[in-house]
Amino acid sequence: MRAEFTRDGKTVTETKNVQLTAGQTSTMDFTAETIANAPATGEPRTTLIVRLPEDAKLYLAGHETKSTGTVREFSTTRLPNGS
């Protein structure tokens, strides 16, 4: 994924990769240098949580997302097990 935002008056572009399997949750933080992975429990729902500046543009798989805000969450149950 790619995030574009302004930090200290300068345009910043950061790219991070994440690989999830069915039922995993991962948090991508563009405000700090951390990536956390939580173990899967219950229904295999896959969730990606991204923290970034309010006005940042976020691209997933090369496509700009429509969501806004400092925390953006994407979730699916359509990822097959083992993917």
Secondary structure, 3 states (H helix, E strand, C coil): CEEEEEECCEEEEEECCCCCCCCCEEEEECCCCCEEEECCCCCCCEEEEEECCCCCEEEECCEECCCCCCEEEEEECCCCCCC
